[in-house]
């Protein structure tokens, strides 16, 4: 039963959270206040209505209605088209469109408003091209610089390609550290730890006996996760599988060491759960899982140097999407090895002192 609980619920979490943890913003409810009621404004509204990124709600009749609907949470965006919209376009003076944004969720608001701006700009470019053709001019000649973006490694910009490999790291961390800590604490709780200490079994042998099974389980789960990443989510794995196993083995020294350290401090399984959750929340938030480490203040970036999750997560993402070679990731491997050795041997010494 324990082995089933170690594997099957974690696999289910990959399926569920692989779809839930996404930075894509879709189906944003939007309303429009069309004060122009012209052919041009109707054309612009039709281009927004046809886009699947937005859920087009009924049009509003006044600015106060737009504001009230945003206040109630019925819509997230409100676009206000001015009365002289079409005349300004024809006169060449340029038309101003106001977008009212619900800014509670800064990330979703920025992304959704960016989508809306892109749709409006695309419509404006199309309108300008038509006007230029009527005057017998080629708009491509009038534009001095054109940008042709080339997106590498994730051409469709799927957030799941970036999030799911990192999710695998977190789940392996939870399993290895939590189960190791619980297994040792259970020996304490049952009183069998003292019995083991009066036998010829040495503390290091007890630790190896408690960690090696979970190390093997971690490898098995990693292999299952990679198969799911490749076959189910369609995420490419361009790197070396043996390099991934090398990083995983060194990383699990840290996660297993965390489990041992918490077991030496805690006396009950509930205390182990609390301590590991406290440590992992710190590691997860400072690993680059949600927010890039480069966006954090410099003093926070300095703290992340001791975070093993950060280096392993970086390696998994690099191997999956970019196929980075081992030589290019040696700095991360060295940092991960130093942290793993320090944490594991510190946990062994701490455990030895407690049982001595």
C-alpha positions, 0 to 999 in steps of 0.5 A, a space after each residue: 500500500 505504501 508503494 502504491 501511495 508513493 507512485 500513483 497519487 504523484 502520477 495523478 498530480 502530474 496529470 492534474 497540475 500539468 494542465 492547471 499550472 499554466 501562465 496562459 491567459 484565456 477566455 478573459 471576459 471583455 466588454 466594449 462601449 462603442 460610442 462611434 457606432 460606425 463601420 470601422 468600430 464594428 469591424 474592430 469589435 468583430 476582430 476581437 469577438 472572433 478571437 478565442 482568447 476573449 469571452 465577448 460579453 454584451 456591449 455596455 451603454 455608458 462608461 459607468 456601466 463598464 466600471 460597474 461590470 468590472 467592479 462586480 467581476 463580470 468582466 476583466 477588460 473594458 474597451 471604450 471606442 470614442 465617438 469620433 473614431 472613424 472620422 479620426 481614422 479618415 483624417 489621419 490624426 489617429 484614433 485613441 481607444 481607452 482600455 479599462 483593466 481590472 488590475 487585481 491579478 497583475 500578471 493576468 491583467 498585463 497578459 490579457 491587455 497585451 493580447 487586446 493591444 495586439 489585436 487592435 494594432 493588427 486591425 490598425 495595420 490592416 486598415 492602414 494597408 487598405 488605405 495605402 492600397 487605395 492611394 496606390 502605395 505599398 505599406 511595406 515600403 513605407 515601414 522602415 524596419 520590420 521585425 521577424 521574430 524567431 522563437 527557439 526551443 518552444 516555438 508555440 510558447 506553450 507554458 506547459 513545456 516550461 512548467 511540467 518539467 519543473 513540476 516533476 522536480 517538486 514532486 520528486 522532492 516531496 516524495 524523497 524528503 517527506 517519506 525519508 523523514 517519516 520512516 525514521 520518525 516512525 521508528 522513534 514513535 514505535 520505540 524500535 529505533 532504540 532497539 536497533 541502536 543496541 544491535 551491531 547496526 551502525 547509524 550510517 547503516 540505518 540511514 542507508 537502509 532508510 534512504 536507498 529504497 526512497 532513492 530507487 523510488 525517486 529514480 523510478 518516478 523520474 523515469 515514469 515522469 519523463 515518459 509522461 512528459 514525452 508521450 502525454 504532454 508532447 514535451 520534447 526531451 532533447 538532452 541526455 537521459 544519463 546526464 539527467 540521472 546524474 543530476 537526479 542522483 546528486 540532487 536526491 542527496 540534498 532531498 534525502 538529507 533534508 528528510 534525515 535532518 527533519 527526522 532528528 529534530 521532530 518527534 512525531 510525523 506531524 512535526 516532520 510534515 510541518 518542518 518539511 513543508 516549511 523548508 520546501 515552501 522556501 525552496 520552491 518560491 526561490 527556485 524560479 518555478 513561478 518567478 524567474 530568479 533574475 527578477 528577484 532583488 540581488 540579496 534574494 538571488 544571493 540566498 538562492 545559491 544554497 537552494 538545490 531545487 533551483 539548480 536541479 530545476 534549471 538542469 531539467 528544463 535545459 535538458 528537456 527544451 534545449 538539450 544542453 550538454 553536461 559541459 555547459 551545466 558543470 557550474 550547476 552540477 558543482 553547486 548541486 554537488 556541494 549542497 548535496 554533500 554538505 546537507 547529507 553529511 550534516 544530516 548523518 552527523 546530526 542523526 549520529 549525535 542524537 542516537 549516540 
